[in-house]
């Protein structure tokens, strides 16, 4: 299945965001792009980005979603497996990158799923507007 250009851009900015928060030593980062090692399977799905901070025992699962996919059943099943996986890690976080116009849907989807699962896992939604100068905003939940 070929990925859309917007999905590729979202994976790229997600990967850059994870690298930007990396400290010393840097985390092991896996990405479904840029020639990096593939992220591990979580349940029966593979995230777009996975970072493991060994010394802090911290993990970030990153997923890029296009506007047409944010509220799909497939996405809900993926996010459910990511929340379930991360609850074993007290410092685990789920990061989602979406187009600017899908921020509300992504925050609502993550928040509703987190409440339904009674999950302690933090999530972060970054919304992006790409152009000559890219803009983004982040919501935490």
N, C-alpha and C positions, 0 to 999 in steps of 0.2 A: 504494500500500500504506500503510495507516494504521499509525502507530507506537504502541506501547503507552506508557502513562503512565510506567512504570518506565524505559523506554528514554529518554523525554524528560527525566526527572529525571537519568539518568546522563549524558546529553549536557550538561545544564546544569552539573552539578558538575565535569565534565571541562573545560568551558569556563572555569569559575571557577578551577579549579586552574592552568590555563595562564596565565590573566590574573594570578594571584597570583605566579607565578614571573617575570613580565615585569619587565624592568629599564627603563633609559632608554637609548636610545629604546625604546618598546614595540614588540613584534613586530607583523607583519601577521598578523591572526588571521581565519581563515575558519571558519565553522561551519554545519552543516546545520540551523540553527534560529536563533531570536532575531533574525530579520531580517538576519542577517549575510550577506556574500557567500558563495556556495557554495565549499567547498574544491575544489581542483583534482582532476581524475581522476588516479589513480595506477594505471597499467596500465589496466584496465577497471573499476576500482572507485573509489568516492569515500568518503574517510573522513568521520567525523562532525565532526572538528575538525582543522584544519591551522594551524600557527603557524610563521612564518618570521622568525627573528631576523637581520636583515640584517647588522649589524655583527659579530656573532659567527659568521656563517655556520653557524647552528644551525637545525634544524627539529624540530618535534614533530608526529608524526602521532597523532591521538587517535581511539579507537574505543570506543563504548559497546556492551556486549553483555549481553543478558538471559540468565537461567539456561538457557533452552531453546536458546540460540544459541551459547553459549561454545565447544562442541566440535563444532559442525556443520562439514560439508565446506565450506560457503560461507565460514565464518569462517576456516578453515585457508587457503583460497585467498586471502582478503583479506590476512591477516597475512603470508603468504608474499610477496605483492606489496609490502606496506609495508616488510618487512625488506629486500627487494631494492632498493627505492627509497632507503631511508635509508643503506644501506651506502656510498653515494657521498658521504655527508656525515659526516665524522668526529665531529661533535657531534650527530648525529641520534638521536632517541629515539622509541620507540613507547610510547604510554601507552594503557592499557586500563582502562575503568571497568566494574565488574560489581557485581551484588548480593552482599551479604556471604557468602551460602552458596555462591557460585560462585568464590570466591577461589582455592581449591586447584586447581580445574579450569583456571582462566585461567593461573595460574603454571605448571602442568604443560604446558599447551598451548604457551604462549610459549617456555618453556625447551626443550621437545623440538624445536620448529620451529627455534629459534635454533641448537641443536646440530646438527640435521640439515643446516641450510644453512651451518654453520660461519660464522655471522654475527657480526661485531664489534658490532652494534647493541645498545645498552642498551634494556631495556624496564622498564616500571613498571606494576604492577597495583594499582589502588585499588579496594578493596571497600567497599561502602556498605550501611548499614542506615538506612533512612528512617523517620522518625517525628516525634514532637513535637520531639525533639532528634536530629538525624542524627549517626551515628557512621561513621567510616571508618578504614581501616588501609591502609598501602602496603607492597608488596613490590617489591624491585628485582632485576633479573636481567640 
